[in-house]
Amino acid sequence: MFLSSILLACGIKGPPIAPIRILPAQIVDLEVARMSNRVYVQFTVPDRDSDGTMPGDIERVEVYAVTTQPTEARPTETFTDDWLDAATLVATVQVRTADESLATDEPQDDVGNGIAEVDSPLKDDGFVSQGEVATVVEYLTPETLVPVVIDDDFDDEEDDEENEPFGPRPFVAPPLPVPSVRTYLAFAVSSRRREGDASEMLSVPLTTPPLPPGPVVVEYDETNVRVDWDRPDLFRSSPHGEINFETEDEEDAVEASVDDVSSGDFLQTMPILPGVRTSQYVLFDLEVDGNPELVSPTPLAEPAYTRNYLGSVVEFDRSHCYAVRVVDYIDEMRLMGEASQATCVVFTDTFEPSAPTGLFAVSDAESVNLIWDPNTEVDVVGYIVLRGRSADSTFERLTMEPVEGNSYRDTDVVSGESYSYQVLALDSAVPPNVSLPSGIITETVE
């Protein structure tokens, strides 16, 4: 009887359960950066569906943008159907199918973590793989700078105005003018044309970009490079008050304040208006950035207030082209201006190693054994041993080929004769740089 009751209970029908709607996963790492008249939109293509299925059913990623004028009633944009209707489809990024991705040489362990390197015959076909970082570049044209009005809040604003009581109102100072902004978002679309959740919405300001800095001067030694540049010829203030140094004295004061601060606990800026960040500089190496039509240039360091950069010489016999941009901050949005004229250099190793030290000699009846301290330079590849009949005689090359270690045995000696030695260090440059000679050591053969 008890068992039959359970069976009857299991047969009772409840309310219908809504079907699970499986969509492409949301893009969670959208990044947007404006450099002069280019806007770079970067994201990782999702590698799964909303239920966690991998690989996901993802046919493409669509990137949308719209230009608006922020107001007090609508300071930021929110994603709605009306927003999407007003937006422009900036780009459609086609995504390879799972079979195509598996057929490539892409390391499968890295798929989905956003750092996978793509090396396949499909690399240049305009498609990207799931888990790969994609970059979309939009050029700002006069048409893209014109704000549009999104209608989804018009009715509410009109109702509010009709319901406001008449009569005297307190004076409220008008807010500072706010620049127009262009807002971007992206979402993945499945082969069934199902759209995933929209990414975060990110905006860039549409104010006039700052002017480029002055000429770039590059100096380097064997291990370090220093890049210096001049301030722009003219600092101009934006309508929003975000720019910056009105006079050279103000910029010098900011640089002096940065130089005097040794701890991150102190304010390092001198904004013109309270709460407004002043301009900074950011340095790029155009030679290693890749094609700016396809990828966003990567700065060599975080933006800074000083007009110089100190770094390491990574590789000799390689071209480097340094250029600087000014960065402005507008309501926490960043805007980079045009790059300065680039200064290109080829780091050439013309720096000789230090002279070897610690030269010591021990003889027997048939040879003189030499040993010395190895040089500390990483590019030293060998040593040349010199020999003379006395300390004040002319030294001649004893070893035609460089000695790789820090010792040498001279067997071309005569018992009872005295010999003097010096050692030179050679580096890997072509032709090699040769050090000054070591100190002289004299030894008499037994």
Secondary structure, 3 states (H helix, E strand, C coil): CHHHHHHHHHCCCCCCCCCCCCCECCCCCCEEEEECCEEEEEEECCCCECCCCCCCCCCEEEEEEEEECCCCCCCCCCCCHHHHHHCEEEEEEEECCHHHHHCCCCCHHHCCCCCCCCCCCCCCCCEECCCCEEEEEEECCCCCCCCCCCHHHHHHHHHHHHHCCCCCCCCCCCCCCCCCEEEEEEEEECCCCCECCCCCCEEEECCCCCCCCCCEEEEECCCEEEEEECCCCCCCCCCCCCCCCCCHHHHHHHHHHHHHCCCCCCCCCCCCCCCCCCCEEEEEEHHHHCCCCCCCCCECCCCECCCEEEEECCCCCCEEEEEEEEEEEECCEEEECCCCCCEEEECCCCCCCCCCEEEEEEECCCCEEEEEECCCCCCEEEEEEEEECCCCCCCEECCCCCECCCEEEECCCCCCCEEEEEEEEEECCCCCCECCCCCCEEEECC
